[in-house]
Each structure stands twice: as C-alpha cells, then as structure tokens.
Amino acid sequence: MANFSASTFEAVTCPACGLLCDDVRISCDSTGLLTVSEKGCAKSVIFFERAVQTSSPSIAGKSVSLTEAVNKAAEILRTSNQPLFAGLGTEVQGMRGVLSLADKVGATLDHMNAYSSFRNTLVLQNSGWQVTTLTEVRNRVDLLLVIGTDIVSHNPRFFERNVWNKESMFDQDTSSREVVYLGGQNIDTSAGISPKGVKPTVLPCDTERLPEVVAALRAIIASKTLVAKEIAGIKTSDLESLSDRLKAAKYSVVTWVSSDLNLPHAELTIQNITELVIKLNAKTRSSGLPLGGSEGDYSVNQTSTWTSGYPVRSRFARKHPEYDPHHFSAEQLLANDEADALLWVSEFNPDKTPPNVNIPKIVIGHTNMHAIDADVFIPVSTAGIDHTGTMFRIDSSVSLPLGKLRESSLPSLIEVITAIEAAL
Ligand code: SF4
C-alpha cells in the first residue's frame, strides 16, 4: 500500500453482507487505515478496519514477481483436464473475468456459499416464488415473520434500516409494525423489540422440527383443520392465531436465511414458506424475503446467470455451459477426485481459505492470506476498499457501485485473471 491521503468518505457502500448498506461513513488516515465512523456495525468494522499485511505473489511459498506467478498459474491451468474454480468471493467485474477464464480452460465453478444458497435456487427453479425488495419492506411491511433465524447475526442492520426506519413513503407508523419469530432455539430476538418497547412474539422450536411447524402453518393458512394440539412444542392455537394475523395484515413479509436452515432437504421447508406466501396472496398482500448473503454470493450468481444462463455449480468443459447443483459441488468433485487443479478466489475475506487438497492449488485472494499453503498465491486488492466494483444486493433487484477508498499497489482480481488468460 502506498500514497494514502487522509480523507473521509460519505455514503460508502458496505459489501460485508447482502444488505449493502450505502450510508456508511468511513475515514482513511494517512497510513491507509480505515475507520468506520458512522452507520456501521460489527461486521462492517471487521471488514473495513482490518489491518492489512503486506504480501507478494509466491510460488510454493517463495516470493516471485507477479509475472512469474501469473505464468505458473497459467501453466497449471493449461495442463489441467478438470480445473475447478471455487471460493469465488468476488463481485461482478471479478466474476466476469472468472467466467471468461473458466470458458477458456473448461473449468467447473462453485461458490463457497453454494451449499446454502442452492436451497433457495432449487425452490426458484422448481416452482418459482413471490419475493419482495428491501425497499418494499421498508415502506410497506406491517407484519414481519422471521423463520428459524435472528437475521441480525447475518444482516446486522436489517431492523434498523428496514423495519424500525423512522419514515416510510406511505406515512405508515413504522413503530407499530409486528414482528414474529417462528422456530429456532435461544435466538436473540432483541432486534425485534419495537421503538415503543413492544416485544416480538416468539414461538421457538428445535430447528430440526421446523419442517413440521412450517408445513402445519401452511396447512392452517390453507384452511385445513389440524387434529394435533401442538407441533414441536408450539401450540396449534398459536399457529392459528399467527395465520389469522397474517391474513389480516395488509403487507406481511416472511423471511429466512438459507444457511440457518441446516436441515436435510431444507429446500422443501423453504418451498412451504414460499407456498404459504402464495396462499396468503389470494386475499391480501404477502411476500417472501430470503436474507443473508456474503462473500459476493448474490453477485456471483447474478453474473453467472446472465452470462451463461446458469448460477454457479456450472461447468464449461464441453464448450457450452452445463449446470448440476449436486454433481458440480466443489466438495463432491474434490472428494471424488474429479478435479485435477483448484483455483480458489477470496478477495474480501482472508479467513475464507481453500480446502486442503493434493492437487495443484492456485489462490488469488486477500493479501492477509499469504501464509496459506498454495502452489501459486497472488494477493489482490479488495473491491469496495482499494478499487471500484459492483455488487448485487440480497434482494437481487438492485446493484450498487462499490467505491475506492485508498490507493493500493496490488492488482485487482480482474487484472490478474486477464493476465492469466493472456498467458495461457
Ligand atoms: S448490515 Fe451488512 S451491509 Fe450493513 S453495514 Fe453491516 S455488514 Fe455492512
């Protein structure tokens, strides 16, 4: 890093979770250290205030020039028959480069979060869904049903910006909004307490029993009569009361975080959520809202889908894109020896390191990852801090520009990928 000039940046977009809050205030001192001075959260502080260590490209742990590292990476990919590109912690421009290189070398692509995001994708592909945007939530929600999560551990400012916001476009008294937590145990529900001090309704159950509870709620909303008096410790009468309130609401929103639904066939529970939303829409307005998002997962899937027609867990080995959310899982491919070179990308997070594998490993990542064991390591700058970029928000309908807050001597991911492609 070099040539920092002390400055303060207003309305910075934070890429540390899927909310992409665009109101963060960041100060940069003359040494290049960033401080979140306003509108941040613990997650954004970790992201922006991380002390950056200096590192250089390396081959088998030995420092080399960028050109040598790029040439070695190109050699590994040129001689590979089944390259796997995984991790993929990046934004739109980085992913464009990754897709271009994948097409050239016939790689398979998988994002580090695909294990959970594909629970949502399967529902979308199987039956479609009615989901809404954060803007709609901010302006219209009157009953928020949170399923199996606390939200704030994933999206810390969700309630502040979208539920307890002081103003809405339609003069709604936002402090009167109702919040209900359904499922999960020992969830911190304090964010659901309204500004008037009204506590949320909490109907806890073990996460493993959530499929039964959600199926029961869907049945009740569909006017089925349940014989059981309780489901997973939740009184049927409480679910009936919830159903009545959802039907009476003018704009309910049902939200979940797929990574917290760590259940066998979680997609079926998500489908029950989205189907109960469809049922509610027969008489009133209701929408689903998948939350979470990290390491650029939504941006990577969007870019992949508009470029190739498929989200990740796709393959370019046959000169046309193929998609298989089960077979093209990086974990599966590595376990079955179906990959002979790994290219791992993580530009946002030095803690997202590649799996231990016995195949040639190229790592293009955050400069603080330099201690990892890799055949080739190339440190890159970070979008949203060291260079500009573009990211998709969790609701996928809004893309936001990421700013450059300081100078960096490191190349960006797209520059490295383009150089590797040229050296093939
Ligand atoms: S809630 Fe998410 S996007 Fe907003 S500041 Fe915190 S980490 Fe960044």
Residues whose N, C-alpha, C, O or C-beta is under 5 A from the ligand:
A	BS01	SF4	C14 A16 C17 L19 L20 C21 K39 G40 C41 K43 S44 N155 P156 R157
